[in-house]
């Protein structure tokens, strides 16, 4: 009937309006998971938390996807191994960075990895401008003269770990693209298994039987759900109703959300210069996504 036709667009509009909230909720949950993971570092270290998160996520994915149902070509197997290794190293390095520097700062450094890919694959002046903006933010975060500015100093090793995570994120994207055509979600399942084979032995060697403590196991499961399962699910729902450009702009607030999570949950305070650096990196991410 004609009178019922206007109701459908209104419902779609309401769902579309909810999509940005889902993206932001995913970012909040993801960074709360990172803050919770930092609480576990004194018990099993960054290596142990990484082993729990990646290992549990791998087990759940293998059960859900059952990737052994498809035969892999040798070239795909090699790319999957590298893809998984980059995923595992990225998680391990960023958790090591979290242990030494504020979460928001670590995330701001880490996201420069994908931005470098923008520079390498673009010839537009706008993209170079956004990368320059991110580089300016990164320059404010690097511990150039910690002796002269002790209140602003960051642990050099923590910054190095975050830069390593940025490189791994860039390589994760490169090799993830190569295996993205594999059917049935097997790329993520095999990749997470490769990541687990790398990180779980490191975590076991570092923490030993402490990983089996009920408190630690529960905490690791909570980190896996908050940092991976729940935010990725919310993002997938939002992506059905958002353009990739709009999604990229929303996700660009990640460093700021991470800094707020570190402040509220862990009491991590940033000085004005560090907030300015996060603002520059966030602007670079948003501008790059908006102009893509």
C-alpha positions as a Python dict, from the first residue, in 0.01 Angstrom:
ca = {
    (1, 'X'): (0, 0, 0),
    (2, 'X'): (128, 352, -77),
    (3, 'X'): (92, 469, 283),
    (4, 'X'): (350, 214, 401),
    (5, 'X'): (626, 314, 158),
    (6, 'X'): (784, 605, 353),
    (7, 'X'): (846, 385, 660),
    (8, 'X'): (1121, 181, 496),
    (9, 'X'): (1361, 470, 414),
    (10, 'X'): (1308, 606, 766),
    (11, 'X'): (1417, 272, 915),
    (12, 'X'): (1720, 261, 689),
    (13, 'X'): (1811, 617, 792),
    (14, 'X'): (1792, 524, 1158),
    (15, 'X'): (2025, 227, 1101),
    (16, 'X'): (2262, 442, 895),
    (17, 'X'): (2273, 699, 1174),
    (18, 'X'): (2367, 422, 1416),
    (19, 'X'): (2664, 305, 1209),
    (20, 'X'): (2909, 581, 1319),
    (21, 'X'): (2821, 506, 1681),
    (22, 'X'): (2905, 139, 1622),
    (23, 'X'): (3248, 231, 1482),
    (24, 'X'): (3325, 455, 1778),
    (25, 'X'): (3196, 191, 2020),
    (26, 'X'): (3429, -60, 1856),
    (27, 'X'): (3724, 177, 1902),
    (28, 'X'): (3636, 232, 2268),
    (29, 'X'): (3602, -140, 2336),
    (30, 'X'): (3923, -219, 2150),
    (31, 'X'): (4124, 29, 2352),
    (32, 'X'): (3965, -79, 2677),
    (33, 'X'): (4094, -424, 2584),
    (34, 'X'): (4441, -276, 2538),
    (35, 'X'): (4420, -107, 2877),
    (36, 'X'): (4304, -432, 3038),
    (37, 'X'): (4592, -615, 2872),
    (38, 'X'): (4832, -372, 3035),
    (39, 'X'): (4695, -475, 3374),
    (40, 'X'): (4808, -832, 3297),
    (41, 'X'): (5165, -735, 3208),
    (42, 'X'): (5291, -762, 3570),
    (43, 'X'): (5160, -1121, 3583),
    (44, 'X'): (5281, -1270, 3254),
    (45, 'X'): (5449, -987, 3065),
    (46, 'X'): (5365, -845, 2725),
    (47, 'X'): (5480, -1172, 2569),
    (48, 'X'): (5238, -1378, 2778),
    (49, 'X'): (4942, -1151, 2705),
    (50, 'X'): (5021, -1164, 2334),
    (51, 'X'): (5033, -1544, 2346),
    (52, 'X'): (4695, -1559, 2519),
    (53, 'X'): (4525, -1313, 2285),
    (54, 'X'): (4663, -1456, 1960),
    (55, 'X'): (4642, -1819, 2073),
    (56, 'X'): (4280, -1796, 2187),
    (57, 'X'): (4178, -1600, 1877),
    (58, 'X'): (4347, -1861, 1657),
    (59, 'X'): (4165, -2148, 1826),
    (60, 'X'): (3828, -1980, 1789),
    (61, 'X'): (3890, -1899, 1422),
    (62, 'X'): (4006, -2252, 1338),
    (63, 'X'): (3691, -2398, 1491),
    (64, 'X'): (3465, -2148, 1314),
    (65, 'X'): (3627, -2148, 967),
    (66, 'X'): (3789, -2495, 942),
    (67, 'X'): (4032, -2374, 674),
    (68, 'X'): (4173, -2724, 610),
    (69, 'X'): (3870, -2787, 388),
    (70, 'X'): (4049, -2598, 108),
    (71, 'X'): (4377, -2694, -57),
    (72, 'X'): (4647, -2428, -52),
    (73, 'X'): (4884, -2352, -336),
    (74, 'X'): (5252, -2329, -239),
    (75, 'X'): (5265, -1956, -317),
    (76, 'X'): (4959, -1890, -101),
    (77, 'X'): (5113, -2088, 184),
    (78, 'X'): (5428, -1873, 175),
    (79, 'X'): (5227, -1549, 167),
    (80, 'X'): (5007, -1672, 451),
    (81, 'X'): (5313, -1756, 661),
    (82, 'X'): (5455, -1405, 612),
    (83, 'X'): (5112, -1247, 667),
    (84, 'X'): (5072, -1438, 993),
    (85, 'X'): (5427, -1361, 1105),
    (86, 'X'): (5365, -989, 1053),
    (87, 'X'): (5038, -1016, 1246),
    (88, 'X'): (5209, -1191, 1535),
    (89, 'X'): (5504, -951, 1544),
    (90, 'X'): (5271, -652, 1524),
    (91, 'X'): (5079, -770, 1832),
    (92, 'X'): (5394, -856, 2023),
    (93, 'X'): (5572, -530, 1946),
    (94, 'X'): (5276, -304, 2019),
    (95, 'X'): (5220, -476, 2355),
    (96, 'X'): (5589, -430, 2436),
    (97, 'X'): (5542, -64, 2347),
    (98, 'X'): (5232, -40, 2570),
    (99, 'X'): (5445, -167, 2858),
    (100, 'X'): (5690, 123, 2824),
    (101, 'X'): (5501, 425, 2685),
    (102, 'X'): (5139, 551, 2701),
    (103, 'X'): (4890, 358, 2489),
    (104, 'X'): (4778, 664, 2291),
    (105, 'X'): (5133, 752, 2195),
    (106, 'X'): (5212, 394, 2092),
    (107, 'X'): (4902, 375, 1871),
    (108, 'X'): (4980, 713, 1713),
    (109, 'X'): (5324, 586, 1615),
    (110, 'X'): (5190, 250, 1498),
    (111, 'X'): (4936, 395, 1254),
    (112, 'X'): (5209, 571, 1059),
    (113, 'X'): (5281, 233, 897),
    (114, 'X'): (4969, 235, 678),
    (115, 'X'): (5026, 603, 602),
    (116, 'X'): (5366, 521, 455),
    (117, 'X'): (5187, 284, 217),
    (118, 'X'): (4972, 578, 107),
    (119, 'X'): (5286, 770, 15),
    (120, 'X'): (5436, 476, -172),
    (121, 'X'): (5121, 414, -376),
    (122, 'X'): (5017, 769, -453),
    (123, 'X'): (5138, 1057, -664),
    (124, 'X'): (4886, 1315, -543),
    (125, 'X'): (5010, 1624, -362),
    (126, 'X'): (4732, 1594, -103),
    (127, 'X'): (4854, 1253, 11),
    (128, 'X'): (5209, 1381, 51),
    (129, 'X'): (5072, 1667, 259),
    (130, 'X'): (4889, 1428, 492),
    (131, 'X'): (5195, 1210, 531),
    (132, 'X'): (5399, 1521, 611),
    (133, 'X'): (5143, 1605, 879),
    (134, 'X'): (5185, 1258, 1029),
    (135, 'X'): (5564, 1285, 1015),
    (136, 'X'): (5543, 1617, 1203),
    (137, 'X'): (5337, 1446, 1471),
    (138, 'X'): (5580, 1156, 1489),
    (139, 'X'): (5872, 1399, 1522),
    (140, 'X'): (5706, 1549, 1830),
    (141, 'X'): (5682, 1204, 1988),
    (142, 'X'): (6036, 1085, 1928),
    (143, 'X'): (6266, 1116, 2233),
    (144, 'X'): (6511, 1360, 2076),
    (145, 'X'): (6638, 1529, 2396),
    (146, 'X'): (6499, 1345, 2699),
    (147, 'X'): (6757, 1493, 2934),
    (148, 'X'): (6640, 1848, 2862),
    (149, 'X'): (6268, 1767, 2870),
    (150, 'X'): (6224, 1491, 3131),
    (151, 'X'): (5851, 1562, 3168),
    (152, 'X'): (5800, 1493, 2797),
    (153, 'X'): (6051, 1211, 2759),
    (154, 'X'): (5937, 875, 2626),
    (155, 'X'): (6130, 553, 2673),
    (156, 'X'): (6337, 516, 2354),
    (157, 'X'): (6290, 140, 2357),
    (158, 'X'): (5911, 183, 2376),
    (159, 'X'): (5917, 418, 2078),
    (160, 'X'): (6134, 168, 1888),
    (161, 'X'): (5883, -110, 1958),
    (162, 'X'): (5598, 109, 1830),
    (163, 'X'): (5793, 190, 1513),
    (164, 'X'): (5854, -182, 1465),
    (165, 'X'): (5480, -242, 1503),
    (166, 'X'): (5416, 27, 1239),
    (167, 'X'): (5643, -156, 994),
    (168, 'X'): (5471, -487, 1069),
    (169, 'X'): (5129, -327, 1017),
    (170, 'X'): (5236, -202, 674),
    (171, 'X'): (5368, -549, 577),
    (172, 'X'): (5053, -707, 720),
    (173, 'X'): (4850, -498, 475),
    (174, 'X'): (5078, -581, 181),
    (175, 'X'): (5070, -957, 235),
    (176, 'X'): (4709, -952, 352),
    (177, 'X'): (4616, -812, 11),
    (178, 'X'): (4796, -1103, -156),
    (179, 'X'): (4591, -1364, 30),
    (180, 'X'): (4263, -1171, 46),
    (181, 'X'): (4117, -1362, -249),
    (182, 'X'): (4126, -1697, -66),
    (183, 'X'): (3767, -1813, -6),
    (184, 'X'): (3581, -1880, 314),
    (185, 'X'): (3778, -1663, 556),
    (186, 'X'): (4069, -1905, 547),
    (187, 'X'): (4327, -1627, 505),
    (188, 'X'): (4252, -1486, 850),
    (189, 'X'): (4230, -1832, 1009),
    (190, 'X'): (4560, -1957, 862),
    (191, 'X'): (4724, -1621, 927),
    (192, 'X'): (4619, -1621, 1291),
    (193, 'X'): (4748, -1977, 1327),
    (194, 'X'): (5085, -1869, 1187),
    (195, 'X'): (5084, -1577, 1430),
    (196, 'X'): (5006, -1815, 1718),
    (197, 'X'): (5287, -2051, 1620),
    (198, 'X'): (5523, -1755, 1647),
    (199, 'X'): (5394, -1581, 1960),
    (200, 'X'): (5271, -1866, 2182),
    (201, 'X'): (5616, -2031, 2223),
    (202, 'X'): (5762, -1688, 2307),
    (203, 'X'): (5490, -1630, 2565),
    (204, 'X'): (5534, -1976, 2718),
    (205, 'X'): (5911, -1931, 2736),
    (206, 'X'): (5863, -1597, 2910),
    (207, 'X'): (5575, -1671, 3150),
    (208, 'X'): (5569, -2051, 3182),
    (209, 'X'): (5293, -2207, 3392),
    (210, 'X'): (5175, -1863, 3504),
    (211, 'X'): (4975, -1857, 3180),
    (212, 'X'): (4754, -2136, 3318),
    (213, 'X'): (4639, -1945, 3625),
    (214, 'X'): (4259, -1905, 3613),
    (215, 'X'): (4284, -1527, 3660),
    (216, 'X'): (4529, -1499, 3372),
    (217, 'X'): (4329, -1725, 3142),
    (218, 'X'): (4011, -1529, 3210),
    (219, 'X'): (4196, -1202, 3157),
    (220, 'X'): (4343, -1328, 2831),
    (221, 'X'): (3999, -1434, 2706),
    (222, 'X'): (3863, -1091, 2799),
    (223, 'X'): (4145, -923, 2607),
    (224, 'X'): (4080, -1143, 2303),
    (225, 'X'): (3708, -1057, 2305),
    (226, 'X'): (3751, -685, 2374),
    (227, 'X'): (4048, -630, 2144),
    (228, 'X'): (3943, -851, 1852),
    (229, 'X'): (3608, -1030, 1846),
    (230, 'X'): (3371, -756, 1962),
    (231, 'X'): (3522, -451, 1785),
    (232, 'X'): (3565, -638, 1455),
    (233, 'X'): (3203, -755, 1473),
    (234, 'X'): (3080, -400, 1536),
    (235, 'X'): (3292, -271, 1248),
    (236, 'X'): (3154, -532, 1008),
    (237, 'X'): (2798, -426, 1093),
    (238, 'X'): (2888, -60, 1045),
    (239, 'X'): (3063, -122, 713),
    (240, 'X'): (2736, -244, 562),
    (241, 'X'): (2593, 106, 605),
    (242, 'X'): (2902, 328, 568),
    (243, 'X'): (3123, 415, 275),
    (244, 'X'): (3488, 321, 308),
    (245, 'X'): (3573, 693, 315),
    (246, 'X'): (3339, 763, 607),
    (247, 'X'): (3462, 453, 785),
    (248, 'X'): (3826, 560, 741),
    (249, 'X'): (3756, 907, 879),
    (250, 'X'): (3587, 760, 1188),
    (251, 'X'): (3863, 505, 1249),
    (252, 'X'): (4121, 783, 1229),
    (253, 'X'): (4019, 887, 1579),
    (254, 'X'): (4186, 569, 1707),
    (255, 'X'): (4496, 735, 1857),
    (256, 'X'): (4285, 990, 2045),
    (257, 'X'): (4049, 720, 2174),
    (258, 'X'): (4350, 514, 2282),
    (259, 'X'): (4492, 812, 2472),
    (260, 'X'): (4159, 867, 2648),
    (261, 'X'): (4139, 498, 2741),
    (262, 'X'): (4490, 510, 2882),
    (263, 'X'): (4402, 822, 3079),
    (264, 'X'): (4074, 695, 3226),
    (265, 'X'): (4170, 332, 3292),
    (266, 'X'): (4544, 353, 3360),
    (267, 'X'): (4593, 716, 3462),
    (268, 'X'): (4833, 783, 3173),
    (269, 'X'): (4872, 1159, 3138),
    (270, 'X'): (5009, 1320, 2823),
    (271, 'X'): (5176, 1659, 2805),
    (272, 'X'): (5044, 1923, 2561),
    (273, 'X'): (5315, 1847, 2304),
    (274, 'X'): (5210, 1482, 2295),
    (275, 'X'): (4844, 1575, 2255),
    (276, 'X'): (4944, 1800, 1965),
    (277, 'X'): (5131, 1508, 1808),
    (278, 'X'): (4822, 1286, 1841),
    (279, 'X'): (4611, 1561, 1683),
    (280, 'X'): (4848, 1584, 1385),
    (281, 'X'): (4852, 1207, 1331),
    (282, 'X'): (4472, 1188, 1365),
    (283, 'X'): (4430, 1474, 1115),
    (284, 'X'): (4663, 1297, 873),
    (285, 'X'): (4464, 975, 898),
    (286, 'X'): (4131, 1153, 856),
    (287, 'X'): (4255, 1364, 566),
    (288, 'X'): (4403, 1064, 389),
    (289, 'X'): (4078, 869, 427),
    (290, 'X'): (3861, 1163, 320),
    (291, 'X'): (4064, 1229, 6),
    (292, 'X'): (4103, 862, -93),
}
